[in-house]
């Protein structure tokens, strides 16, 4: 084969802030409303507010809020004011704990299908969906990209970022400096078990 197998662009990084909110639905939805943020009530769904902030309900008692990085200070203050007074709710700024990968192009779904058993067809993973799944054996959050064309965004814990990037590039057929399953120590390639 002379080139990549799939027409897909992979970009790493994000320019937004990310907050993790936990608590009862009643409390968190009320706090989101007090902050003027969207309030997705259904699990594995996201909603975008007027300010560009996105709120995703990950499960019964967990939400992620992400917004442009310039809004971090204002959003942190608003969320803290609304949530700190609630005895059974909590929030944390987790922007630095996650890496984001954008997969864009006709081959994006084919790449993801190699790494997850999740049905990512549009009928199953709707435009407003955001869900947790395994990707090549590691936990990720997966959502459809809002950009035109076929695309997805993956969020993974930062410590897995290099590992996931190698897997994604290997799945495209592009050469990698370090192939998945191999590690480099002292300049020598060794096979991992």
C-alpha positions in Angstrom: 0.0 0.0 0.0 1.4 3.4 -1.0 -0.6 5.8 1.2 -3.2 6.1 4.0 -6.1 3.7 3.9 -8.7 6.2 4.9 -9.5 9.9 4.1 -9.3 11.3 7.6 -7.6 14.2 9.4 -6.6 13.7 13.0 -5.9 16.8 15.1 -4.9 16.7 18.7 -5.6 19.4 21.3 -8.4 21.7 22.4 -8.8 25.4 23.1 -11.6 25.2 25.7 -12.1 24.7 29.4 -13.7 21.6 30.8 -15.6 21.2 34.1 -16.8 18.0 35.7 -20.0 18.4 37.7 -21.4 15.7 40.0 -24.6 15.5 42.0 -28.3 14.7 41.9 -30.1 15.7 38.7 -32.3 18.1 40.5 -29.4 20.0 42.1 -27.1 20.1 39.0 -29.9 21.0 36.5 -30.9 23.8 38.9 -27.3 25.1 39.1 -27.0 24.9 35.3 -30.2 26.9 34.9 -29.0 29.5 37.5 -25.9 30.0 35.4 -27.9 30.4 32.2 -26.4 27.1 30.8 -28.3 24.4 28.8 -29.8 21.6 30.8 -29.8 18.2 29.0 -32.0 15.9 31.0 -31.4 12.8 29.0 -28.1 10.8 29.6 -25.6 10.7 26.8 -26.8 13.9 25.3 -25.3 17.4 25.0 -26.7 20.8 24.4 -25.0 24.0 23.3 -25.9 27.3 24.9 -25.9 30.8 23.4 -22.4 31.6 24.9 -20.9 28.6 23.0 -20.8 26.5 26.2 -21.7 22.8 25.8 -23.2 20.8 28.6 -23.2 17.0 28.3 -25.0 14.7 30.7 -22.7 11.7 31.0 -24.8 9.7 33.4 -27.4 9.9 36.2 -25.2 12.1 38.4 -22.5 13.4 36.1 -22.2 16.3 33.6 -19.3 17.9 31.6 -19.4 21.5 30.7 -17.0 22.8 28.1 -16.7 26.3 26.6 -14.1 28.4 24.8 -11.0 28.9 27.0 -11.6 32.6 27.3 -14.7 31.9 29.3 -12.9 29.8 32.0 -12.7 32.4 34.7 -16.3 33.6 34.3 -17.7 30.1 34.0 -15.7 28.8 37.0 -17.0 31.7 39.2 -20.6 31.2 38.1 -20.5 27.4 38.6 -18.7 27.7 41.9 -21.4 30.2 43.1 -24.2 27.9 42.1 -22.7 24.6 43.2 -20.6 25.4 46.3 -23.7 26.0 48.4 -25.2 22.6 47.5 -24.2 20.0 50.1 -24.6 17.0 47.7 -23.0 18.5 44.5 -19.5 19.2 43.4 -17.6 20.6 40.5 -13.9 20.6 39.3 -12.0 22.2 36.5 -10.5 19.3 34.6 -9.3 20.9 31.4 -5.7 19.8 32.0 -6.7 16.2 32.7 -8.0 15.4 29.3 -6.7 15.4 25.7 -9.0 15.9 22.8 -8.7 14.4 19.3 -10.7 15.5 16.3 -11.2 13.1 13.5 -12.6 14.7 10.4 -13.3 13.2 6.9 -15.0 10.4 5.1 -12.9 7.8 6.8 -13.4 9.0 10.4 -16.2 6.5 11.2 -14.1 3.7 9.7 -11.2 4.5 12.0 -13.5 4.6 15.0 -15.1 1.3 14.1 -11.6 -0.3 14.4 -11.3 0.8 18.0 -14.8 0.5 19.4 -17.8 -1.9 19.3 -20.2 1.1 19.8 -22.6 1.6 16.9 -21.6 5.1 15.6 -24.0 5.2 12.7 -26.0 8.5 12.7 -29.2 6.7 13.7 -27.5 5.3 16.8 -25.1 8.1 17.7 -27.2 11.2 17.1 -25.8 14.7 16.4 -26.4 15.7 20.0 -25.0 12.5 21.5 -21.9 12.3 23.8 -21.2 8.9 25.3 -18.5 6.9 27.1 -17.0 3.9 25.4 -13.8 2.0 25.0 -11.4 2.9 22.2 -8.7 0.4 21.5 -9.2 -0.8 25.1 -9.1 2.6 26.9 -12.0 4.7 28.2 -13.0 7.7 26.1 -15.8 10.2 25.7 -17.1 10.3 22.1 -19.2 12.9 20.4 -20.0 13.9 16.8 -18.2 17.0 15.7 -20.2 20.2 15.0 -18.0 20.9 11.9 -19.4 20.2 8.5 -18.8 16.7 7.1 -18.1 13.5 8.9 -16.3 14.0 12.1 -16.0 13.0 15.8 -14.3 14.3 18.9 -12.7 11.9 21.4 -11.8 12.9 25.0 -9.3 10.7 26.8 -7.3 11.1 30.0 -4.1 13.0 29.2 -1.9 10.1 30.3 -3.3 8.0 27.4 -3.0 10.8 24.8 0.3 9.6 23.1 -0.9 6.0 23.2 -4.3 6.9 21.5 -2.6 9.1 18.9 -0.3 6.2 17.9 -3.3 3.9 17.6 -5.4 6.3 15.6 -2.5 6.9 13.1 -1.8 3.2 12.8 -5.5 2.6 12.0 -5.3 5.1 9.1 -2.3 3.2 7.6 0.0 6.2 8.2 3.5 5.3 9.4 4.1 5.8 13.1 7.5 6.5 14.8 6.4 4.0 17.5 4.0 1.3 16.5 1.3 0.3 18.9 2.5 -2.6 21.1 6.1 -1.4 20.9 8.0 0.8 23.2 11.3 2.5 22.9 13.8 2.3 25.7 17.4 3.5 25.4 17.0 4.0 21.7 16.1 0.3 21.1 12.7 -1.0 20.1 11.3 -3.7 22.4 8.1 -5.6 22.0 5.6 -5.1 24.8 3.6 -8.1 26.0 
